[in-house]
Amino acid sequence: MKQLAVLGASGHGKVVAEIAEIVGWEVVFFDDAYPTLDHLEHWPVVGNTEMLLTTLPSFAGCFVAIGNNKIRMDKQKLLADAGGRFPILIHPSSIVSRYAQVGIGSVVMAGAVINSFTRIGQACIVNTASTIDHDCVLGDGVHISPGANLAGGIEIGETSWVGIGASVKELITIGRDVTIGAGAVVILEIPDGKTAIGVPAKIL
C-alpha cells in the first residue's frame, strides 16, 4: 500500500487520515511536537517537519493537515519546494461536480458538495457538509467550515476562513485573510484582512 506522510497530528489530522485510508493510503504522521507526541490514536508519529523533509522521497505522497490557513500554506510551500507530491483527498460521500476543479493538497470532507465550474485552490479545506455552488473561485489555503453554504459566483481570496454554519449570498467577493464568523450571513463584499460577524454580517 502506498504511504502518505501527513504533517499535523491533530483533530483535523485524524479526519484527513481517515479519508486518506478510505481512498487507499497508508498514513504516517509527522508533527513538530515529536518526540513528545509519538502517536495519534493508532497512527504513529515518526518525526517533525525537518525529519519529513529528509525522508520525503520515500513517501508516495505528503499532505499538510494543519487547520491554521497561513501555517498550512507555509508548510505546503516548504514541502513543494522540496519535491513533495500532494494528492487531493475527497471523501466518497461528498459530491464534486465533474466540471469542478480542486487543487492539490486540498481535502473535501464527508457530505460536502461542490457544484459545476467551481475552482478550489491548493491546500483548501472544504469541511463536513458544507456546500459550494456553481462558478465559485476559492484561492489557495481557504477553509470553508462545517455546514457553511456559499451561493453561486462567489470569489474568496487566499487564506480566508468561512466559519461554521455561515452563509454567503451569490456573487459576493470576499478578500484574502478574511474571517467570517460562525453563523454569519454575508450579503456585502468583505475587504482583505477583515473580520465579519452577525446577521447580516458586519465588519468589526
C-alpha positions in Angstrom: 0.0 0.0 0.0 1.3 3.5 -0.9 2.4 5.6 2.1 1.2 9.2 2.8 3.1 11.4 5.1 0.7 13.6 6.9 2.1 16.7 8.6 -0.1 17.8 11.6 -1.1 15.2 14.2 -4.3 16.9 15.5 -8.1 16.5 15.4 -8.1 17.8 11.8 -5.3 15.4 11.1 -7.5 12.5 12.3 -10.2 13.3 9.8 -7.7 13.8 7.0 -6.1 10.5 7.8 -9.3 8.6 7.8 -10.2 10.0 4.4 -6.8 9.1 3.1 -7.2 5.5 4.4 -10.6 5.2 2.7 -9.2 6.1 -0.7 -6.3 3.7 -0.4 -3.4 5.3 1.5 -1.4 4.1 4.5 -0.9 7.0 6.8 2.2 8.0 8.8 2.2 11.2 10.8 4.8 13.9 11.3 4.3 16.8 13.8 6.6 19.4 15.3 5.6 18.2 18.8 7.6 15.0 18.1 9.1 13.2 20.1 6.9 14.3 22.9 4.0 13.3 20.7 4.7 9.8 19.2 1.2 8.7 18.2 -2.2 9.9 17.3 -4.8 7.3 18.2 -3.5 4.2 16.3 -1.3 6.2 13.9 2.4 6.5 14.6 4.0 10.0 14.7 7.6 9.4 13.5 9.2 12.8 13.2 8.9 16.6 12.8 8.9 18.8 9.7 12.7 18.7 9.3 12.7 14.9 9.5 9.9 14.8 6.9 11.9 16.9 4.6 14.9 14.5 4.8 12.7 11.4 4.2 10.3 13.0 1.7 11.4 10.9 -1.4 10.5 7.7 0.5 6.8 8.6 0.5 4.4 8.3 -2.4 2.7 11.5 -1.2 2.5 14.1 1.5 -0.3 16.2 3.0 -0.5 19.1 5.4 -3.3 18.6 7.9 -3.0 21.8 9.8 -6.1 23.9 10.4 -4.4 27.3 10.6 -4.6 28.6 7.0 -1.3 30.5 6.9 0.7 27.8 8.6 -0.8 25.2 6.3 0.2 27.3 3.2 3.7 27.9 4.5 4.2 24.1 5.2 2.8 23.1 1.8 5.2 25.6 0.1 8.1 24.2 2.1 7.3 20.6 1.1 6.5 21.5 -2.5 9.9 23.3 -2.8 11.5 20.0 -1.6 9.7 18.0 -4.2 6.7 16.8 -2.3 3.8 15.2 -4.2 0.3 16.2 -2.9 -2.8 14.2 -3.5 -6.3 15.6 -3.5 -8.3 13.9 -0.7 -12.1 13.6 -1.4 -14.4 11.7 0.9 -16.5 9.2 -1.1 -19.7 10.6 0.4 -19.1 14.1 -0.9 -20.4 15.3 -4.3 -17.9 17.0 -6.5 -19.0 18.1 -10.0 -17.0 16.6 -12.8 -16.8 20.2 -14.0 -15.3 21.5 -10.8 -11.6 21.8 -10.1 -9.9 21.0 -6.8 -6.3 22.0 -6.2 -3.5 19.7 -4.9 -3.2 19.3 -1.1 -6.9 20.1 -0.6 -9.4 18.0 1.3 -13.1 17.6 0.7 -14.8 16.1 3.7 -17.9 13.9 4.2 -21.2 15.3 2.9 -19.7 18.3 1.2 -21.0 19.5 -2.2 -19.0 21.3 -4.8 -21.1 22.3 -7.9 -20.2 22.8 -11.5 -17.4 25.1 -12.7 -16.2 26.0 -9.3 -12.5 26.3 -8.8 -10.9 25.4 -5.5 -7.3 26.4 -4.9 -4.4 24.4 -3.3 -4.3 23.4 0.3 -8.0 24.2 0.9 -10.4 22.6 3.4 -13.9 22.0 2.3 -15.3 20.8 5.6 -18.1 18.4 6.6 -21.5 19.1 5.0 -20.5 22.5 3.5 -21.8 23.5 0.1 -20.2 25.5 -2.6 -22.4 26.3 -5.6 -21.6 26.9 -9.2 -18.9 29.2 -10.6 -17.2 30.0 -7.2 -13.5 30.7 -7.1 -11.6 29.9 -3.9 -8.0 31.0 -3.5 -5.2 28.9 -2.0 -5.5 28.0 1.6 -9.2 28.8 2.1 -11.2 26.9 4.8 -14.9 26.5 4.4 -16.1 25.2 7.8 -18.7 22.5 8.5 -22.2 23.4 7.4 -21.2 26.7 5.7 -23.0 27.5 2.5 -21.8 29.5 -0.5 -24.2 30.5 -3.2 -23.1 30.8 -6.9 -20.4 33.1 -8.3 -18.6 33.9 -5.0 -14.9 34.7 -5.0 -12.8 34.2 -1.9 -9.2 35.3 -1.5 -6.3 33.3 -0.2 -6.2 32.0 3.4 -9.7 33.3 4.2 -11.9 31.4 6.6 -15.7 31.0 6.5 -16.9 29.9 9.9 -19.2 27.1 10.8 -22.8 27.5 9.6 -22.1 30.8 7.8 -23.9 31.7 4.5 -22.7 33.9 1.7 -25.0 35.5 -0.8 -24.4 34.9 -4.6 -21.9 37.0 -6.5 -20.1 38.3 -3.3 -16.4 38.9 -3.3 -14.5 38.2 0.0 -10.9 39.3 0.2 -7.8 37.5 1.3 -7.1 36.8 5.0 -10.7 37.4 5.9 -12.5 35.7 8.8 -16.3 35.2 8.6 -17.8 34.4 12.0 -19.9 31.3 12.8 -23.5 31.6 11.6 -22.8 34.9 9.8 -24.9 35.9 6.7 -22.7 37.7 4.2 -24.6 40.0 1.8 -22.0 42.6 1.1 -18.4 42.4 -0.1 -15.7 42.0 2.6 -12.3 43.6 2.0 -8.9 42.0 2.6 -7.9 41.3 6.2 -11.3 42.0 7.8 -13.4 40.0 10.3 -17.2 40.0 9.7 -19.8 38.6 12.1 -23.6 38.6 12.6 -26.8 38.6 10.6 -26.4 40.4 8.3 -22.6 40.2 8.7 -20.9 43.5 9.7 -17.2 44.2 9.7 -15.6 44.5 13.1 
